[in-house]
Amino acid sequence: MAFRVLSFSNNLKHTAQIGELLARSFCSGPKNVGFIGLGNMGTPMASNLMAKGHKLHVFDISADAKEGLKAKGASTYDNVSDLAKASDFVVTMLPNNDIVADTYDSILKGGINTSTMFIDSSTIDPNVAKAVQKKIKAAGANFVDAPVSGGVPGAKNATLTFMVGGTQEEYDRVKGLLEGMGKKITHCGSYGMGQAAKVCNNMMLGISMCGLAECMNLAIRLGLDAKVFADIINASTGRCWASEVNNPVPGLIATAPAANQYAGGFATGLITKDLGIASAVATTSNTPIPLGALTHQIYRTLMAKGLANKDFSVVYDFIKNSDKA
């Protein structure tokens, strides 16, 4: 029996080693990489791939965004179809379901190389990811959903977490490329499971930011010094990403959007979109999400107040002043 257990363990180790070899071989040496979507996240992600030696082919509706990467050596395109034909890998980093679906329809209309690997790192409904995958597969190529976590700092520092949905072979094929933009690449399961993981993670993110903002406001009103209480949270059980990296109280973290009038960071409009996706998939799966639903409503209120472009930590300012309206 001991021999069998040892043999099974060795087989698992051997399988893992094969996967690592495949990952290296698929992304050994510079590749032609298409990158579509050069916003706050896409631009630094594409820049990191260029720093790894890959040849970048880029597209965005913003001419300034394209020119910024062209100055670094990227080739720019006026349409996504030509970009895809010139690329071994195509990464899309786009705002929402409709834009992702329309972008891939435009790519497919021009015909694609069956050897091209498509990677969508947008945050969208898992069902949209599955639908896009079916279209790409029908055209003879491969597609994985690989949304990210880590925000703009993670994109700039190449420390993003990628959540990949696809087959094991497809995961092995994209892992090496994704490691040029992130430090943790996780295979979540089949198509759409990367998006499922991301949607649930972002619901947690929204809930935790609202909770932190509420508690910071209460502590300050009770007379606690904001920095003292923030330090207590980060050394105690209330610690979270928002408290450590993106505290919503102005002046506590110099690099947080709160220190810059909530400019930059992760826009309120985007967290609201992600919470809407969470609400939709919760409904279709008959899953109760009372805190997620309440958080969605809070951020929808912020949207109605014209705060869509502010970092989502602006919820603190909203809560702090809600009794003064």
N, C-alpha and C positions, 0 to 999 in steps of 0.2 A: 504493500500500500504506500509506504514511504517513497518507493521508487516512482510510483505513478504520480504522486503529488509533485515530486521534484521534476519529473518529466513535463507535467502540465505547466509548472512555473517556468521552466526553460522555454517551452513553446510560446508562452505569453511574452517572455523577454525577447525571443527571436522575432515574433510578430511586430513588437514595438520597434525593434531595430530595423526591420524591413521598411516600416512606415517612415522612420527617420531618413533612411537612404532614399526612399522615393521622394520625400519632401525636398531633400537637397538636390536630387537629380532634376526634378521638375523646375527648380528655380536656380540652377547653377549658372553663374555668369549673368551678364546684363540681359534684360528682356525688353521688348517693346511693350510698354504699358500705356493703355489708354485710360485717362482719368476724366470723368464727366461729373461736374459739380464742384466748383472752386470757391466755396464759401468759407466761413470761419474754420470749419473742420477740414474741408477738402484741400485747401491750399497748403497747409502745413503737412498734410498726409502725402500729397503729391511731391512736395519738396523733399520729404524724407526718402521717398523712393528714388528721387534723382540723386540724393546724397549717397545712396547705396550703389549707384552706377547704372541704374536703369535708364533707358531712353523713354522720355515721357511724351505722350501725344495727348493734348488737353483740349477740352471744350467747356465753355460756360456761356450763358447768355450775356454775361458782363464782359465787355471788351477789356476793361481795366484789369479784371481778374486774369484773363488770358495773357495780357501783355506782361503782367507781373511775373508769370512763370516763363514766358518767352525770354525775358531778360536773363533768366537763369539757365536757359538752354533748351527749354521744351519746344516742341512743334505744336502750333495752334491750328485748330480746324474750325470751319464754318458750319459743319454738320456732323452729327454723331455717326452716321453711316460710314463715311470715309475714315473717320477715326478708328472705328471698330475693325475695318478691313486692314488697317496698318498695325494692329496690335496682337500680341500673344495673349495678353490679359487685358480685360477691361474692368475698371472699378467705377461704380456709380455711387455718388454721395449726394442724394437729392432730398428735397424737403418733404414730399408727401406721396401718398398712394398714386394719385392721378399723374403726377409728373414722372414717377418711376414707370408706370404702365405705358404712358405716351412715349417716353424716351426709348424703351425697348421695342415698341411698335415701330418707331422711326428707324431704329437700327436694323430690324428685321426686313423692313421694306426694301432696303438697299442690298439685301443679301449678306450673309456672313460666312466667314471662314469656319469650317467645322472644327478646326484645331484651336480656335480662340476660346479661352476660359473667361466666363463672365462672373463678376463678383459684385453683388449689391450690398453696400454698407449703409444704406439709408435705414431709417426706422419706419417700417410700414406694417400693415396688417399681414399676419402670416399667410392668410389666404391669397393675398395679392402676390406674395413671393412665390407661392406654389403655382399660381396661374402663369407668372412670367417664366418659371422654370419649365413648365410644360411646353410653352411656345418655343423656347430656346432649344429644348430637347427635340421637338418636332423638326426644327431646322438643322439638326445634326450636331449641335454644339453642347457645351456643358455650362451649368449655372449653379452657383451657391448663394444663399443669403448669408451675409456676414456683418451684421450690425455691430456697432462699437460702443464701448463705455469708456469714460475717462475725460470727456469734455475737451475743450480747447487746449488746456495745459497738456493733456495726454497726447493730443494730436501733434502739438509742437515738439514734445519731448520724445515722441515715438514710444510711448508707454501705454498705448491703448489696450483694452481688452477686446478681443474679437470673439463673437459667438457665432459659430459656423453651422449652417444647416445644409446637409448634402450627404453623399455617400462617403465611406471611408476613403476610397480612392480619390475622390474630388477634394476632400479635406487635405489629404497628403499632397495633392497637387498645388493647392493654394497656400499651404502653411508657410513655406519659405518666403513667399512674396509678402504675406501679411506680417511676418516677423520684421520686415523693414519698416513697419509702421506701429507695431505694438509689441508688448512683452508677454502677453498671455493670450494664446490662441486655443480656444476650446471647441471641440467637436460636440455639438449639442444633440445631434441626431439627424433625422431626415430633413427634407426640404420644409422650410417654414419654422423649424425649431430654433434656429438662431433668432428669428424675429420674436418667437414666443418668449424666449429668455430675455430679450431686450425690453419688450413691452412690460413684462413683470418687473424687471429691474427698474425701469423708469417710473412705474407706478410707486415703487418703494421710495425712489428718489424724491418724487413730489410729496408723498406723505411725510417723509422725514424732514424735508425743508419746511413744510407748513408747521410741523410739530416743533422744530427748533425755533422758528420765528415766534411762535406763540409763547414758548417757554422763556426765550430771551426777553421778550417784552414784559412778561409777568415778573421775572427776576429783577429787571431794571426798575419797574414800578414799585416793587417791594423794597427798593433801596440798595440792592446789590450792585456793586461795580460790574460793568459789562465784561471787562477783561477777566476779572476774578472768576466770574461765573462761567465764562467760556473755558477757562483753564480747568475748572472743576469738571465740566462736562467731558472734556477731552482726556481727563484722567479717571473717568468714572463710567458707569454703565450706559450713560446717554450718548457716548461718543459715536459719531457717524461721519461719513464723507463730508456732509454739509458743514458740520461743526469744525472739522479739521482743515478743510480746504476752502470752503465758500461760506464762511459765517456771514449771515445777512445784515449784521449790525455794522454800520459804517465805522471805519477806523480800527477795527480789530485785526484784520488781515490785509496787509498792504497790497497783495496781489489779487484780492477778491473783487468782483465787480462792485460790491457795496462801497468800496473805497473810491470808486470812480462814478458815482451817481448811477450805479447799476447798469453801466454801459458794458457791452461785450458779453462774454460768457454764453450761457445756454438760454436762449430767448424764451420769454413767457409764452409766446405763440407756439413754440415747438413743444414745450412740456404740455401745453394744453392739447395739442394735436395728439401727442403720445397717450395722454390720459383718455382722450376720446377713443383711440384704438383699443385701449384696455377695457373701456366700458363696453365697446361693441363686441369684442371677443368674449367678454364675461357674459354678455347676454346670450350669445349663440351657444355657449357651453353651459348655460344655466348655473353660473358661479356667482355667489354673493360677494360683492366688494364694497361694503359700506364705507370704509375709509377712502378707498379709491374714488368712489363716486362723489363723496363730499369734497375731496381734494380737487377733482375735476371741476366742480361747481365754483370753488374758490378761484381757480385760475381762469375760468370763463368770465367771472366778475372782473378780474384784473384786465382781461382782454377788452371788456366793454368800457373800461375806464381809460382805454388808449395806451395800455402798457405792454402791448404785444412785443415790442422790440427791446424791452428792458430785460435784464437777466432775471431768471425766475426767483431769485432771492429777494426781489422787490416785494414779495409777499409780506416781508417783515414791515416795510414802510406802510403797506396797506393795513395790516393788523394794528400797528401802532397808532394809526390815525383814524381807525374805523369808528371810534366813539366820538370823533370830532366832526363827522360829516353832517 
